[in-house]
Amino acid sequence: MFGVGLPEMAVILVVAAIVFGPDKLPDYARQAARLVRQLRSLAQSAQQDLRNELGPDYADLKLTDLDPRAAIRRHILEALDEDDVDLTGRNGQPVPRNLLAPGERPPYDVEAT
């Protein structure tokens, strides 16, 4: 959980017991658990509201899908996968790609710029 292993969790508990004292520690643990439950229910409610507002087309929407880094990564991977596809013409023969020779300048269209 969050990259925290058993040794780190033990150190956190020992420090918490020293700082807060053993008599108040269970109270703080209950409050922390209640806060985590409320945050989790708030996130689920926001996700459900978003799904309801977007309609049935987005019924399988996850909040992680809205992360811009993941969206960019997904689109780049899709574009790379499309480049690997063999392009074939009407007769089923591969369409030759017009690759530039080393040192060759790409075509330049004056009207397009």
Z-matrix of the N, CA and C atoms (Angstrom, degrees):
N
C 1 1.444
C 2 1.521 1 108.14
N 3 1.310 2 118.10 1 117.39
C 4 1.458 3 125.33 2 178.90
C 5 1.522 4 112.29 3 56.41
N 6 1.309 5 118.07 4 25.54
C 7 1.455 6 121.40 5 179.74
C 8 1.518 7 113.60 6 72.82
N 9 1.329 8 117.35 7 18.08
C 10 1.464 9 121.09 8 -179.70
C 11 1.525 10 107.94 9 -102.58
N 12 1.314 11 115.12 10 120.45
C 13 1.449 12 120.30 11 179.90
C 14 1.514 13 111.93 12 -92.06
N 15 1.308 14 115.85 13 -175.16
C 16 1.464 15 121.95 14 -179.20
C 17 1.531 16 112.65 15 -63.06
N 18 1.330 17 119.93 16 -43.70
C 19 1.472 18 118.55 17 179.06
C 20 1.535 19 112.54 18 -63.70
N 21 1.333 20 116.65 19 -40.95
C 22 1.463 21 119.39 20 179.09
C 23 1.525 22 110.95 21 -64.84
N 24 1.340 23 116.42 22 -40.25
C 25 1.461 24 120.44 23 179.36
C 26 1.528 25 110.64 24 -64.42
N 27 1.328 26 117.74 25 -37.56
C 28 1.465 27 121.06 26 178.16
C 29 1.527 28 110.50 27 -65.32
N 30 1.323 29 117.46 28 -41.14
C 31 1.467 30 120.75 29 178.34
C 32 1.519 31 110.10 30 -63.84
N 33 1.333 32 117.60 31 -42.50
C 34 1.467 33 121.55 32 178.78
C 35 1.529 34 110.14 33 -61.29
N 36 1.324 35 117.81 34 -43.49
C 37 1.463 36 121.04 35 179.61
C 38 1.523 37 112.23 36 -64.84
N 39 1.330 38 117.30 37 -40.07
C 40 1.466 39 120.76 38 179.55
C 41 1.526 40 109.71 39 -66.06
N 42 1.326 41 116.99 40 -44.52
C 43 1.473 42 120.17 41 179.20
C 44 1.525 43 109.99 42 -64.06
N 45 1.328 44 117.58 43 -41.98
C 46 1.463 45 120.92 44 178.74
C 47 1.526 46 110.86 45 -62.88
N 48 1.326 47 117.20 46 -40.18
C 49 1.465 48 120.11 47 178.91
C 50 1.520 49 111.03 48 -65.21
N 51 1.330 50 117.02 49 -35.90
C 52 1.467 51 120.16 50 179.25
C 53 1.528 52 110.43 51 -72.56
N 54 1.327 53 117.08 52 -43.19
C 55 1.464 54 120.94 53 -175.79
C 56 1.525 55 111.47 54 -71.89
N 57 1.312 56 117.35 55 -49.34
C 58 1.463 57 120.77 56 -174.01
C 59 1.526 58 113.23 57 -91.08
N 60 1.286 59 116.85 58 -21.31
C 61 1.459 60 119.59 59 -177.43
C 62 1.523 61 110.34 60 89.67
N 63 1.319 62 117.38 61 146.48
C 64 1.463 63 120.91 62 -175.78
C 65 1.528 64 113.28 63 -67.54
N 66 1.322 65 118.72 64 -21.12
C 67 1.461 66 119.16 65 -178.41
C 68 1.534 67 111.85 66 -80.14
N 69 1.339 68 118.58 67 -30.14
C 70 1.466 69 121.08 68 -179.42
C 71 1.524 70 112.67 69 -94.12
N 72 1.307 71 117.83 70 -15.75
C 73 1.465 72 121.87 71 -175.83
C 74 1.530 73 113.21 72 -58.65
N 75 1.337 74 121.40 73 -45.75
C 76 1.467 75 119.82 74 178.76
C 77 1.537 76 112.65 75 -61.23
N 78 1.329 77 116.53 76 -35.46
C 79 1.463 78 120.42 77 177.89
C 80 1.531 79 110.90 78 -63.42
N 81 1.329 80 116.07 79 -45.67
C 82 1.465 81 120.22 80 179.33
C 83 1.521 82 111.65 81 -66.66
N 84 1.314 83 117.32 82 -34.94
C 85 1.467 84 120.68 83 177.83
C 86 1.528 85 110.57 84 -65.22
N 87 1.328 86 116.97 85 -40.61
C 88 1.473 87 119.94 86 176.81
C 89 1.520 88 111.22 87 -63.60
N 90 1.328 89 116.29 88 -42.48
C 91 1.461 90 119.95 89 179.12
C 92 1.527 91 111.26 90 -64.08
N 93 1.329 92 116.75 91 -40.34
C 94 1.460 93 120.42 92 178.37
C 95 1.520 94 110.71 93 -65.22
N 96 1.328 95 117.71 94 -41.40
C 97 1.470 96 120.99 95 178.60
C 98 1.524 97 110.71 96 -64.49
N 99 1.336 98 117.09 97 -40.17
C 100 1.466 99 121.00 98 177.87
C 101 1.530 100 110.38 99 -63.26
N 102 1.336 101 116.99 100 -41.56
C 103 1.463 102 121.43 101 178.65
C 104 1.523 103 111.16 102 -62.93
N 105 1.326 104 117.26 103 -42.88
C 106 1.459 105 121.03 104 179.15
C 107 1.529 106 110.36 105 -63.38
N 108 1.344 107 117.36 106 -42.25
C 109 1.469 108 120.27 107 178.12
C 110 1.517 109 111.06 108 -62.73
N 111 1.336 110 117.57 109 -42.07
C 112 1.465 111 120.58 110 179.88
C 113 1.524 112 111.30 111 -65.64
N 114 1.321 113 117.48 112 -40.99
C 115 1.460 114 120.44 113 178.11
C 116 1.525 115 111.21 114 -65.03
N 117 1.318 116 116.76 115 -39.97
C 118 1.459 117 120.76 116 179.22
C 119 1.530 118 110.69 117 -64.84
N 120 1.330 119 117.14 118 -43.41
C 121 1.470 120 119.85 119 179.31
C 122 1.524 121 110.50 120 -68.49
N 123 1.328 122 118.50 121 -34.20
C 124 1.458 123 121.57 122 176.42
C 125 1.526 124 110.73 123 -64.42
N 126 1.318 125 117.57 124 -43.31
C 127 1.463 126 121.36 125 178.89
C 128 1.537 127 110.75 126 -65.29
N 129 1.324 128 117.45 127 -42.00
C 130 1.463 129 119.97 128 178.71
C 131 1.522 130 111.07 129 -65.95
N 132 1.320 131 117.24 130 -38.10
C 133 1.459 132 121.57 131 178.13
C 134 1.526 133 110.69 132 -65.42
N 135 1.321 134 117.12 133 -42.60
C 136 1.461 135 120.68 134 178.60
C 137 1.523 136 110.65 135 -64.20
N 138 1.316 137 116.75 136 -39.97
C 139 1.466 138 120.70 137 178.57
C 140 1.521 139 110.70 138 -65.52
N 141 1.318 140 117.87 139 -41.83
C 142 1.464 141 121.52 140 179.07
C 143 1.527 142 110.87 141 -66.66
N 144 1.336 143 117.57 142 -41.17
C 145 1.460 144 120.85 143 177.11
C 146 1.524 145 111.12 144 -62.00
N 147 1.316 146 116.59 145 -40.60
C 148 1.460 147 121.22 146 178.65
C 149 1.524 148 110.75 147 -64.31
N 150 1.318 149 117.28 148 -42.98
C 151 1.468 150 120.58 149 177.08
C 152 1.526 151 111.25 150 -62.06
N 153 1.337 152 117.07 151 -42.80
C 154 1.465 153 120.69 152 -179.69
C 155 1.521 154 111.28 153 -64.63
N 156 1.327 155 117.61 154 -39.64
C 157 1.460 156 121.04 155 -178.80
C 158 1.527 157 111.83 156 -71.15
N 159 1.329 158 117.50 157 -35.10
C 160 1.461 159 120.37 158 -178.13
C 161 1.517 160 112.87 159 -79.39
N 162 1.303 161 118.45 160 -21.64
C 163 1.452 162 121.49 161 176.72
C 164 1.515 163 113.47 162 97.97
N 165 1.344 164 115.51 163 -176.30
C 166 1.462 165 119.90 164 -174.24
C 167 1.535 166 114.21 165 -69.63
N 168 1.339 167 117.74 166 -18.59
C 169 1.458 168 119.35 167 179.22
C 170 1.529 169 111.93 168 -65.82
N 171 1.324 170 116.23 169 -24.59
C 172 1.457 171 120.90 170 -177.12
C 173 1.532 172 111.01 171 -114.24
N 174 1.300 173 117.28 172 33.70
C 175 1.465 174 120.90 173 -177.90
C 176 1.534 175 111.90 174 -65.51
N 177 1.330 176 117.10 175 -28.06
C 178 1.467 177 119.88 176 -178.97
C 179 1.528 178 112.37 177 -97.50
N 180 1.326 179 116.89 178 19.48
C 181 1.456 180 122.11 179 -178.81
C 182 1.522 181 111.46 180 -68.01
N 183 1.332 182 115.46 181 135.82
C 184 1.460 183 121.79 182 174.46
C 185 1.524 184 106.95 183 -118.12
N 186 1.309 185 116.82 184 150.75
C 187 1.460 186 119.67 185 179.82
C 188 1.522 187 111.78 186 -64.11
N 189 1.315 188 117.17 187 -25.59
C 190 1.463 189 119.54 188 177.78
C 191 1.518 190 111.53 189 -69.63
N 192 1.345 191 117.76 190 -21.30
C 193 1.458 192 120.54 191 176.35
C 194 1.519 193 111.61 192 -68.31
N 195 1.320 194 117.90 193 -20.24
C 196 1.456 195 121.79 194 -178.28
C 197 1.525 196 112.60 195 -88.19
N 198 1.319 197 117.66 196 -1.49
C 199 1.459 198 121.45 197 178.28
C 200 1.528 199 108.50 198 -70.80
N 201 1.327 200 119.30 199 120.83
C 202 1.464 201 120.63 200 -177.09
C 203 1.519 202 113.26 201 -60.45
N 204 1.319 203 117.00 202 -34.37
C 205 1.468 204 118.97 203 179.39
C 206 1.519 205 110.85 204 -64.46
N 207 1.335 206 116.83 205 -41.65
C 208 1.461 207 120.33 206 179.93
C 209 1.528 208 110.66 207 -68.25
N 210 1.337 209 117.24 208 -38.12
C 211 1.461 210 120.39 209 179.66
C 212 1.524 211 110.55 210 -64.91
N 213 1.314 212 117.07 211 -44.41
C 214 1.470 213 120.15 212 179.20
C 215 1.515 214 110.15 213 -64.13
N 216 1.323 215 116.77 214 -43.92
C 217 1.466 216 120.88 215 179.50
C 218 1.526 217 110.52 216 -60.55
N 219 1.344 218 116.87 217 -42.00
C 220 1.457 219 120.88 218 -179.33
C 221 1.532 220 110.62 219 -64.53
N 222 1.341 221 117.32 220 -43.48
C 223 1.464 222 120.19 221 -179.00
C 224 1.520 223 111.86 222 -68.34
N 225 1.313 224 117.14 223 -36.20
C 226 1.463 225 119.72 224 177.92
C 227 1.522 226 109.76 225 -66.66
N 228 1.320 227 117.11 226 -43.15
C 229 1.466 228 119.52 227 179.36
C 230 1.521 229 111.25 228 -64.69
N 231 1.343 230 117.50 229 -38.14
C 232 1.471 231 120.02 230 176.75
C 233 1.517 232 110.79 231 -63.84
N 234 1.330 233 117.31 232 -41.09
C 235 1.464 234 120.61 233 179.22
C 236 1.523 235 110.65 234 -64.92
N 237 1.320 236 117.05 235 -39.55
C 238 1.459 237 119.66 236 178.13
C 239 1.518 238 110.99 237 -66.04
N 240 1.326 239 117.57 238 -38.26
C 241 1.459 240 120.87 239 177.64
C 242 1.519 241 111.15 240 -65.20
N 243 1.330 242 117.73 241 -37.02
C 244 1.461 243 121.00 242 179.16
C 245 1.520 244 111.25 243 -66.80
N 246 1.338 245 118.21 244 -33.04
C 247 1.460 246 121.18 245 179.11
C 248 1.515 247 111.55 246 -66.96
N 249 1.312 248 117.82 247 -26.48
C 250 1.457 249 121.24 248 -179.01
C 251 1.522 250 112.79 249 -79.02
N 252 1.325 251 118.08 250 -12.50
C 253 1.460 252 122.01 251 -177.30
C 254 1.517 253 109.27 252 -74.51
N 255 1.336 254 117.14 253 134.85
C 256 1.453 255 121.48 254 175.36
C 257 1.514 256 109.30 255 -73.80
N 258 1.313 257 115.60 256 126.76
C 259 1.449 258 120.19 257 177.50
C 260 1.525 259 108.13 258 -89.31
N 261 1.314 260 117.21 259 128.05
C 262 1.461 261 121.08 260 -179.72
C 263 1.518 262 109.58 261 -121.16
N 264 1.299 263 114.87 262 147.14
C 265 1.467 264 121.33 263 178.97
C 266 1.519 265 110.90 264 -84.56
N 267 1.332 266 115.42 265 -168.06
C 268 1.476 267 120.80 266 -178.48
C 269 1.528 268 112.25 267 -65.09
N 270 1.323 269 115.96 268 -34.16
C 271 1.466 270 119.22 269 -177.63
C 272 1.520 271 112.37 270 -86.37
N 273 1.336 272 117.63 271 4.36
C 274 1.455 273 120.63 272 178.33
C 275 1.508 274 113.68 273 87.64
N 276 1.319 275 117.41 274 -4.30
C 277 1.463 276 121.15 275 178.83
C 278 1.524 277 109.68 276 -82.26
N 279 1.327 278 117.70 277 146.91
C 280 1.463 279 119.72 278 178.78
C 281 1.526 280 111.49 279 -62.58
N 282 1.288 281 116.20 280 139.45
C 283 1.457 282 121.36 281 177.47
C 284 1.521 283 107.35 282 -82.85
N 285 1.329 284 118.22 283 125.89
C 286 1.466 285 119.20 284 -179.00
C 287 1.531 286 110.45 285 -69.18
N 288 1.301 287 114.57 286 139.03
C 289 1.456 288 119.61 287 176.00
C 290 1.520 289 108.42 288 -88.57
N 291 1.291 290 116.09 289 138.23
C 292 1.455 291 121.05 290 178.76
C 293 1.523 292 108.47 291 -89.82
N 294 1.329 293 115.29 292 86.91
C 295 1.452 294 120.49 293 179.86
C 296 1.519 295 109.21 294 -89.99
N 297 1.298 296 116.70 295 146.72
C 298 1.449 297 121.70 296 178.58
C 299 1.517 298 109.89 297 -79.88
N 300 1.317 299 114.67 298 140.97
C 301 1.459 300 120.13 299 175.39
C 302 1.529 301 107.85 300 -74.32
N 303 1.314 302 117.55 301 157.78
C 304 1.467 303 119.25 302 177.79
C 305 1.529 304 110.53 303 -58.12
N 306 1.317 305 116.75 304 128.03
C 307 1.465 306 121.63 305 179.78
C 308 1.517 307 113.66 306 87.35
N 309 1.318 308 118.49 307 -10.33
C 310 1.467 309 121.51 308 -179.99
C 311 1.528 310 109.41 309 -76.28
N 312 1.339 311 115.10 310 138.85
C 313 1.464 312 119.20 311 -179.14
C 314 1.526 313 109.47 312 -86.03
N 315 1.338 314 117.77 313 141.67
C 316 1.458 315 120.28 314 178.54
C 317 1.527 316 110.30 315 -69.63
N 318 1.323 317 116.72 316 155.82
C 319 1.465 318 119.46 317 179.10
C 320 1.527 319 110.05 318 -62.65
N 321 1.329 320 114.79 319 148.35
C 322 1.457 321 120.64 320 -177.60
C 323 1.521 322 108.28 321 -128.22
N 324 1.303 323 116.24 322 125.35
C 325 1.467 324 121.50 323 -179.45
C 326 1.527 325 108.36 324 -108.24
N 327 1.337 326 115.70 325 113.20
C 328 1.459 327 120.73 326 -177.57
C 329 1.526 328 110.72 327 -65.62
N 330 1.320 329 117.58 328 -36.17
C 331 1.465 330 120.99 329 -177.26
C 332 1.524 331 112.26 330 -72.35
N 333 1.310 332 118.14 331 -22.24
C 334 1.457 333 120.90 332 -176.86
C 335 1.525 334 111.92 333 -83.16
N 336 1.310 335 117.48 334 -15.88
C 337 1.474 336 118.91 335 -177.54
C 338 1.498 337 112.38 336 -105.28
